Amino acid sequence: MGDGDALIVTGMLTGRLRLVGAAAKRASRTCFTLSLSDGHYLLHVDHRYMGRVYLERVAYLDRFALFVDAGPDALDPDLTAARFMELPSLRSGQVKNVQINQKFIAAAASLRR
């Protein structure tokens, strides 16, 4: 990885990132290991092997398929709790679908306009 690169990890249902020391035993179902300059390792552990890891140029992230329909980052200060609570009124269905669908976050962002 170089300057201007972004590592994108989609954990899906069971994927997790683990930061471990050099002497740590690798977990079973480790799908990806990234060696860090300080001697630690970043592991992508996924019991169902559904997650994905991508390396993309930061300059092209706005065209990356996972981000095209996504709204703002969940930590964006403009995405307030009140705006997030408006999401269920945009669609009927299960609450879980609202929580995991980035298109609903994008819809909440458009409500502020």
SULGI-V562912 format. One record per backbone hydrogen bond with DSSP energy under -0.5 kcal/mol. CO is the residue of the C=O (numbers start at 1). NH is the residue of the N-H. Records with the same first field share a line. If there is no record, write none. Layout:
# SULGI-V562912
CO = NH + NH
This chain:
# SULGI-V562912
2 = 5
4 = 58
6 = 8 + 56
7 = 9
8 = 54
9 = 11
10 = 52
11 = 15
16 = 45
18 = 20 + 43
20 = 41
21 = 24
27 = 30
29 = 31 + 46
32 = 44
33 = 35
34 = 42
36 = 39
40 = 36
41 = 20 + 43
42 = 34
43 = 18 + 45
44 = 31 + 32
45 = 16
46 = 49
52 = 10
54 = 8 + 56
56 = 6
57 = 60
58 = 61
60 = 63 + 64
61 = 64
64 = 67 + 68
65 = 68 + 69
73 = 76
76 = 79
78 = 80
80 = 84
81 = 85
82 = 86
83 = 86
84 = 87
86 = 89
87 = 90
88 = 91
94 = 97 + 98
95 = 98 + 99
96 = 100
97 = 101
100 = 102
101 = 104 + 105
102 = 71 + 106
103 = 107
104 = 108
105 = 109
106 = 110
107 = 111
108 = 112
109 = 112
110 = 113
